Amino acid sequence: MNKTKITETKSGKIQGIVDNNLEIFKGIPYAEPPVNELRFIPPIPKKPWTGVLETTKYSACAFQGYTELEEWFGKYQPESEDCLYLNIWTPATDNKKRPVMVWIHGGAFIMSTGNDPMYSGSVLAQRGNLVVVTINYRLGALGFLYVPGKTVNAGSQDQVLALKWVKENIHLFGGDPENITIFGESAGGYSVLSLCTMPAAKGLFRRVIAQSAPFIDPTVNDKSTKKILRQLRVKGSDLNELRKIPPEKIIEEQNKIFESDSTNILAFRPLIEPGTWPIHPQKAFEKGECKKIDLLIGTNMDEAKLFTAMKMLSKLVSEGEKALIGYFGLMGINPEKSKKIIETYKEARKGKHSVEPKEIFDAVLTDAIFRVPTVRLLEAQSSHQPNTYNYLFNWPTTAMGGKFGCCHALEIPFVFGSLDSTFKPILVINPETKALSEKIMEAWIAFARTGNPNNKTIPKWPSYDLKNRSTMVFGAECKVENAVFDNERKAWDDLLKV
């Protein structure tokens, strides 16, 4: 294994490996380990070290909460509270000032890691002649416990500190600190949007790619925090007492919270509050506060099918429309309006898409959680920033009888060119999937380079506006469609707003 030359960062000297004409650095610490008295507080920048740190292997990942996905894709290991590290792939540690793409992983803020082989930056970095960075941050109760005045959004603050490290050091790795794109999927999409309006993150990036970002709940409560403290028998909100409890025990009690309420997938998440995240992205985009940020955002055709295939939601699915009406009630939508939305979907899809009850259920849930909030953000940002683009990923997988369709997260291996990795159990790989992956990678690379995803592999992709609502559909045929599923979109008028 060939080693890179020694690179001296602001924290200290590091040395990585050379592989396939790339210089790769794994497990670079950007913060002090958040253990003991540092548990729950904002991250502390890594103190300088002496000597040369070997950055040739991934660090441990953050402690993982359980989800049924483990049964399909396996469990991330090893786990540790000492998890605040990042990884870099670069064509060369020179002064070429390449575009930089920083990936923030998803996983409902309770699972996953920037170390996942699916997120390897090798293909993107080499194909696009750019620098790719992936990061780890604290998850679950260890990252998103909410005790006002004591701890809030620690995991989000980890992300900010990682971005600060990148901003200060990436020029040493052939990257341009003035051309940084942050991108992420699901909770990672939620994260990159939240970072748009976090004061501490201002100026740390130029562009954003948000993949399948779920509805960002504007409400703030400490229900989950109180519940886990009660289960752990911690009096009041004594963080010192909580710091004495092994992290494994905290995660065990966290898992019980999710087990008791399978619909509360984001029980621990970043919260909009004055100190760290003062304004909802929707409101900030509407006001033009993020007008300097180029935005590429989109969803998958069948987002919900990943979740409705899980055992934990089987009861919800079996109740059909009744369950949807109840769920929407929690979102403040009255039963009559919910019924009208469902009927609109049935009517709009006749002759074009399946109107089987399960298909309607998945379509309505997909739009409520993902597509409609995405459209709201597009409407807001496009009025201030011409570099605003929308995509719809529509490549249904035939694996496992086709039950997943074009589900949540299915686009990720296409983005990274990592088709033969984590998602392999539900992804059929053939020449067509490889060709589509290449087109998506070229679009993401072009956007990271210029703020415009247009390139020679796809048809002309217009920016989003309220007149045409142009959307690039990535599927068997890549094509631009205007006003995609517009009748369904209109059914949500005046709903899901913040």
TORVEXTI-370857 format. One record per residue (C-alpha): z, x, y; chain; residue in one letter; residue number from 0. Coordinates in steps of 0.2 Angstrom, whole numbers, plus 2048, in hexadecimal, padded with zeros to 3 digits. Layout:
Z,X,Y,A,A,NUM
...
END
This chain:
800,800,800,A,M,0
7FA,808,810,A,N,1
806,807,81F,A,K,2
802,804,831,A,T,3
805,810,83F,A,K,4
817,80E,846,A,I,5
817,801,855,A,T,6
825,802,861,A,E,7
82A,7F0,867,A,T,8
837,7EC,874,A,K,9
844,7EA,866,A,S,10
83F,7FA,85C,A,G,11
833,803,851,A,K,12
82A,7F9,843,A,I,13
81D,7FD,836,A,Q,14
813,7F1,82C,A,G,15
805,7F2,81F,A,I,16
7F2,7F3,820,A,V,17
7E9,7E6,815,A,D,18
7D7,7E1,815,A,N,19
7D4,7E9,826,A,N,20
7E3,7E0,82D,A,L,21
7F3,7E7,833,A,E,22
801,7DC,82D,A,I,23
813,7DC,833,A,F,24
81F,7D0,829,A,K,25
831,7CC,82D,A,G,26
833,7D2,83F,A,I,27
844,7CD,846,A,P,28
843,7C5,857,A,Y,29
855,7BF,858,A,A,30
867,7C4,851,A,E,31
86B,7BB,841,A,P,32
872,7AA,846,A,P,33
882,7AC,83B,A,V,34
894,7AA,83D,A,N,35
898,7A8,850,A,E,36
885,7A8,853,A,L,37
883,799,848,A,R,38
87D,789,853,A,F,39
87B,792,863,A,I,40
86B,797,86C,A,P,41
863,7A7,864,A,P,42
868,7B8,86A,A,I,43
859,7C4,86C,A,P,44
859,7D2,85F,A,K,45
862,7E1,864,A,K,46
858,7F1,864,A,P,47
859,7FB,853,A,W,48
857,80E,850,A,T,49
84B,815,844,A,G,50
83B,80C,83D,A,V,51
83D,7FB,836,A,L,52
832,7F7,827,A,E,53
82A,7E7,82A,A,T,54
820,7E5,81A,A,T,55
828,7D6,812,A,K,56
82C,7C4,817,A,Y,57
83E,7C1,81D,A,S,58
848,7B3,815,A,A,59
844,7A1,81B,A,C,60
850,795,824,A,A,61
85B,78B,819,A,F,62
851,77D,811,A,Q,63
855,76B,810,A,G,64
84F,762,801,A,Y,65
83F,757,801,A,T,66
835,750,7F2,A,E,67
827,75D,7F7,A,L,68
831,76A,7EE,A,E,69
82C,762,7DE,A,E,70
81A,764,7E2,A,W,71
819,774,7EB,A,F,72
829,77D,7E6,A,G,73
838,783,7F0,A,K,74
837,790,7FE,A,Y,75
843,79F,7FA,A,Q,76
84D,7A9,7FE,A,P,77
857,79F,80B,A,E,78
862,7A6,817,A,S,79
86A,7A3,828,A,E,80
863,7B4,82D,A,D,81
851,7AD,82F,A,C,82
84B,7B0,841,A,L,83
83C,7BB,83D,A,Y,84
82A,7BA,841,A,L,85
81A,7C1,838,A,N,86
80A,7C8,840,A,I,87
7F8,7CA,83A,A,W,88
7ED,7D5,845,A,T,89
7DC,7DD,844,A,P,90
7E3,7ED,84C,A,A,91
7F2,7F2,857,A,T,92
7E7,7F7,865,A,D,93
7E5,7F1,877,A,N,94
7D6,7E5,874,A,K,95
7E0,7D6,87B,A,K,96
7DB,7C9,86D,A,R,97
7DF,7B7,86E,A,P,98
7F0,7B3,866,A,V,99
7F4,7A4,85A,A,M,100
807,7A1,857,A,V,101
80A,795,849,A,W,102
81A,78A,848,A,I,103
81C,782,837,A,H,104
820,770,834,A,G,105
82B,769,826,A,G,106
835,75B,82F,A,A,107
840,768,837,A,F,108
849,76A,826,A,I,109
83D,774,81B,A,M,110
82F,781,81B,A,S,111
82D,792,822,A,T,112
820,79D,82B,A,G,113
820,7A8,81B,A,N,114
816,79A,811,A,D,115
807,7A2,80A,A,P,116
7FD,793,810,A,M,117
801,79A,822,A,Y,118
7FB,7AB,81F,A,S,119
7F1,7B1,82E,A,G,120
7E6,7BD,825,A,S,121
7D6,7B2,825,A,V,122
7D8,7AB,837,A,L,123
7DC,7BD,83E,A,A,124
7CD,7C5,836,A,Q,125
7C1,7B7,838,A,R,126
7C5,7B4,84A,A,G,127
7CA,7C6,84F,A,N,128
7DA,7BF,856,A,L,129
7ED,7C2,853,A,V,130
7F6,7B5,849,A,V,131
809,7B3,849,A,V,132
814,7A8,83F,A,T,133
827,7A5,842,A,I,134
837,79F,83A,A,N,135
844,795,843,A,Y,136
854,78C,83E,A,R,137
852,77B,835,A,L,138
85C,76B,832,A,G,139
86E,76A,837,A,A,140
86E,77D,83A,A,L,141
861,77C,846,A,G,142
862,76B,84E,A,F,143
874,765,84E,A,L,144
878,75C,85E,A,Y,145
888,75E,866,A,V,146
886,75C,879,A,P,147
88D,76C,882,A,G,148
88E,775,872,A,K,149
87E,776,868,A,T,150
86D,76D,86B,A,V,151
85C,772,866,A,N,152
861,783,85F,A,A,153
851,783,854,A,G,154
846,77F,863,A,S,155
84E,78D,86C,A,Q,156
84A,799,85E,A,D,157
838,794,860,A,Q,158
839,798,873,A,V,159
841,7A9,86F,A,L,160
833,7AD,862,A,A,161
826,7A9,86F,A,L,162
82F,7B4,87C,A,K,163
82E,7C3,86F,A,W,164
81C,7C0,86D,A,V,165
818,7BF,87F,A,K,166
821,7D0,882,A,E,167
81B,7D9,873,A,N,168
80A,7D2,86D,A,I,169
800,7DE,877,A,H,170
806,7EC,86C,A,L,171
7FD,7E3,85D,A,F,172
7EC,7E1,866,A,G,173
7F1,7D0,86D,A,G,174
7EF,7C8,87E,A,D,175
7FF,7C2,885,A,P,176
7F6,7B7,892,A,E,177
7EC,7AE,884,A,N,178
7F8,7A7,878,A,I,179
7F5,797,86E,A,T,180
804,78E,865,A,I,181
7FF,783,857,A,F,182
808,779,84A,A,G,183
808,76A,83E,A,E,184
814,75C,83C,A,S,185
825,762,842,A,A,186
81B,771,848,A,G,187
810,765,852,A,G,188
81F,75D,859,A,Y,189
826,76E,85D,A,S,190
816,775,867,A,V,191
816,765,871,A,L,192
829,766,875,A,S,193
826,778,87A,A,L,194
81A,772,887,A,C,195
828,76A,891,A,T,196
837,776,88D,A,M,197
83A,780,89D,A,P,198
83F,790,893,A,A,199
82E,790,88B,A,A,200
824,78E,89B,A,K,201
816,79C,89D,A,G,202
818,7A2,88B,A,L,203
808,79A,885,A,F,204
7F7,794,88B,A,R,205
7F1,788,87E,A,R,206
7F7,77C,871,A,V,207
7F1,775,861,A,I,208
7FB,767,85A,A,A,209
7F7,761,849,A,Q,210
7FE,750,842,A,S,211
80C,750,84F,A,A,212
817,741,84B,A,P,213
81E,735,859,A,F,214
82A,73E,864,A,I,215
839,733,864,A,D,216
840,733,876,A,P,217
851,72C,871,A,T,218
860,738,86F,A,V,219
86F,735,864,A,N,220
87B,73F,85A,A,D,221
87C,733,84B,A,K,222
876,740,83E,A,S,223
881,74D,846,A,T,224
890,742,845,A,K,225
88C,73D,833,A,K,226
88B,74F,82C,A,I,227
89B,754,835,A,L,228
8A4,745,82E,A,R,229
89D,74A,81C,A,Q,230
8A2,75C,81F,A,L,231
8B3,756,825,A,R,232
8B2,75F,835,A,V,233
8BD,758,842,A,K,234
8B4,752,852,A,G,235
8A7,75F,856,A,S,236
8B0,76F,852,A,D,237
8A2,77C,850,A,L,238
8AE,78A,84C,A,N,239
8B4,77F,83D,A,E,240
8A2,77C,838,A,L,241
89E,78E,839,A,R,242
8AA,791,82A,A,K,243
8A0,786,81F,A,I,244
893,78E,814,A,P,245
881,78A,819,A,P,246
87E,783,807,A,E,247
88B,776,809,A,K,248
884,771,81A,A,I,249
873,76F,812,A,I,250
87A,765,804,A,E,251
882,758,80F,A,E,252
872,758,81A,A,Q,253
868,753,80A,A,N,254
874,745,807,A,K,255
870,73E,819,A,I,256
85D,73E,815,A,F,257
860,737,803,A,E,258
86A,728,80B,A,S,259
85C,724,817,A,D,260
84A,729,812,A,S,261
842,722,821,A,T,262
84C,72D,82D,A,N,263
841,73C,829,A,I,264
845,745,83A,A,L,265
857,743,83A,A,A,266
859,754,840,A,F,267
84C,758,84D,A,R,268
84A,75F,85F,A,P,269
852,753,86C,A,L,270
84C,74F,87E,A,I,271
85C,754,888,A,E,272
85E,75C,899,A,P,273
863,76D,895,A,G,274
855,773,889,A,T,275
847,765,888,A,W,276
849,75A,898,A,P,277
839,750,897,A,I,278
82E,747,889,A,H,279
81D,74F,888,A,P,280
815,73E,88A,A,Q,281
81D,73D,89B,A,K,282
819,74F,8A0,A,A,283
807,74D,89B,A,F,284
806,73D,8A5,A,E,285
80D,746,8B5,A,K,286
801,754,8B3,A,G,287
80F,761,8B0,A,E,288
806,769,8A2,A,C,289
7F5,769,8AA,A,K,290
7F2,77B,8A7,A,K,291
7F4,77A,894,A,I,292
7E4,777,88A,A,D,293
7E8,76B,87C,A,L,294
7E0,768,86B,A,L,295
7E8,75A,861,A,I,296
7E4,74F,852,A,G,297
7E9,747,842,A,T,298
7E4,744,830,A,N,299
7DC,734,82A,A,M,300
7EA,72F,81E,A,D,301
7F9,738,824,A,E,302
805,72C,81C,A,A,303
7FF,72E,80B,A,K,304
809,73E,808,A,L,305
819,734,80C,A,F,306
815,724,803,A,T,307
811,72E,7F3,A,A,308
823,734,7F3,A,M,309
830,72B,7E8,A,K,310
83C,72A,7F7,A,M,311
830,71E,800,A,L,312
82B,714,7F0,A,S,313
837,705,7F5,A,K,314
830,705,806,A,L,315
81E,705,800,A,V,316
822,6F7,7F3,A,S,317
828,6EC,801,A,E,318
818,6ED,80A,A,G,319
816,6E4,81A,A,E,320
828,6DF,81A,A,K,321
82D,6F2,81B,A,A,322
821,6F5,829,A,L,323
827,6E7,833,A,I,324
839,6ED,831,A,G,325
834,6FF,835,A,Y,326
82B,6FA,845,A,F,327
83B,6F0,849,A,G,328
844,700,84A,A,L,329
837,706,856,A,M,330
83A,6F7,861,A,G,331
82B,6ED,85C,A,I,332
82E,6DB,858,A,N,333
829,6D3,848,A,P,334
81B,6C8,84F,A,E,335
813,6D7,857,A,K,336
814,6E1,847,A,S,337
80C,6D3,83E,A,K,338
7FE,6D2,84A,A,K,339
7FB,6E5,849,A,I,340
7FA,6E4,836,A,I,341
7ED,6D6,837,A,E,342
7E3,6E0,844,A,T,343
7E2,6EE,837,A,Y,344
7DC,6E2,829,A,K,345
7CF,6DB,834,A,E,346
7C9,6EB,83C,A,A,347
7C7,6F4,82B,A,R,348
7BD,6E6,822,A,K,349
7AD,6ED,81B,A,G,350
7B1,6FF,820,A,K,351
7C1,704,818,A,H,352
7CC,6FD,80A,A,S,353
7D7,6EE,80F,A,V,354
7E2,6F0,800,A,E,355
7F4,6ED,805,A,P,356
7F9,6FF,801,A,K,357
7EA,706,80B,A,E,358
7EF,6FB,81A,A,I,359
801,700,819,A,F,360
7FC,713,819,A,D,361
7F0,710,828,A,A,362
7FC,707,833,A,V,363
80A,713,82F,A,L,364
7FE,722,832,A,T,365
7FA,71B,843,A,D,366
80B,716,848,A,A,367
813,727,845,A,I,368
804,733,848,A,F,369
7F4,72D,84F,A,R,370
7F9,721,85D,A,V,371
806,72E,864,A,P,372
7F8,73A,864,A,T,373
7EC,72F,86D,A,V,374
7FA,72C,87B,A,R,375
7FB,73F,87D,A,L,376
7E8,741,87E,A,L,377
7E7,733,88B,A,E,378
7F4,73B,896,A,A,379
7EF,74D,895,A,Q,380
7DC,74A,896,A,S,381
7DE,743,8A8,A,S,382
7E5,754,8AE,A,H,383
7DD,761,8A2,A,Q,384
7CB,760,89D,A,P,385
7CE,76C,88E,A,N,386
7D5,75E,884,A,T,387
7CE,75A,873,A,Y,388
7D1,74E,865,A,N,389
7CD,750,852,A,Y,390
7CF,745,843,A,L,391
7D0,74E,832,A,F,392
7C8,744,824,A,N,393
7C6,74D,814,A,W,394
7CE,743,806,A,P,395
7D4,74C,7F7,A,T,396
7CF,746,7E6,A,T,397
7DE,74F,7DE,A,A,398
7EB,744,7D4,A,M,399
7E0,735,7D4,A,G,400
7DC,736,7E6,A,G,401
7ED,72E,7EB,A,K,402
7F0,73A,7F9,A,F,403
7DF,737,802,A,G,404
7DE,741,812,A,C,405
7F1,743,813,A,C,406
7FD,74B,81F,A,H,407
7FC,75E,81F,A,A,408
7EC,75F,815,A,L,409
7E3,767,823,A,E,410
7EE,776,824,A,I,411
7E6,781,816,A,P,412
7D5,77D,81F,A,F,413
7DC,784,82F,A,V,414
7E2,794,828,A,F,415
7D4,796,81B,A,G,416
7E2,796,80E,A,S,417
7DB,789,802,A,L,418
7E1,792,7F3,A,D,419
7F4,791,7F7,A,S,420
803,785,7F9,A,T,421
7F9,775,7FA,A,F,422
7EE,779,7EB,A,K,423
7F6,76C,7E0,A,P,424
7EF,75E,7EA,A,I,425
7DF,767,7F1,A,L,426
7CE,768,7E8,A,V,427
7C6,778,7EC,A,I,428
7B3,779,7EC,A,N,429
7A5,77F,7F7,A,P,430
7A6,770,803,A,E,431
7B9,773,806,A,T,432
7B5,785,80A,A,K,433
7A7,781,816,A,A,434
7B2,774,81F,A,L,435
7C0,780,820,A,S,436
7B4,78D,829,A,E,437
7AF,780,836,A,K,438
7C1,77B,83A,A,I,439
7C6,78E,83B,A,M,440
7B8,791,847,A,E,441
7BD,782,852,A,A,442
7CF,788,852,A,W,443
7CA,79A,856,A,I,444
7BE,795,864,A,A,445
7CC,78A,86C,A,F,446
7D8,798,86B,A,A,447
7CC,7A4,873,A,R,448
7C6,798,881,A,T,449
7CF,788,881,A,G,450
7BF,780,87A,A,N,451
7BC,77D,868,A,P,452
7A9,77C,868,A,N,453
7A0,788,85E,A,N,454
78F,78A,854,A,K,455
796,783,844,A,T,456
799,771,84A,A,I,457
791,764,855,A,P,458
795,764,868,A,K,459
7A7,75E,86A,A,W,460
7AA,756,87A,A,P,461
7BB,756,882,A,S,462
7C6,746,881,A,Y,463
7C5,739,88F,A,D,464
7C9,727,890,A,L,465
7B7,721,891,A,K,466
7B0,728,881,A,N,467
7C0,72E,878,A,R,468
7B6,73B,86F,A,S,469
7BD,741,85E,A,T,470
7B6,74F,853,A,M,471
7B7,748,841,A,V,472
7B9,756,834,A,F,473
7B3,750,824,A,G,474
7A4,750,818,A,A,475
79A,750,828,A,E,476
7A2,757,838,A,C,477
79D,74B,846,A,K,478
7A3,745,856,A,V,479
7A8,732,857,A,E,480
7AD,728,866,A,N,481
7BB,71C,866,A,A,482
7C0,71F,854,A,V,483
7CA,710,84D,A,F,484
7CA,709,85E,A,D,485
7CF,6F7,859,A,N,486
7DE,6FE,850,A,E,487
7E3,709,85F,A,R,488
7E2,6FA,86B,A,K,489
7EE,6F0,85F,A,A,490
7FC,6FD,865,A,W,491
7F9,6FA,878,A,D,492
809,6FB,881,A,D,493
813,700,872,A,L,494
819,711,86C,A,L,495
81B,717,87E,A,K,496
829,721,886,A,V,497
END
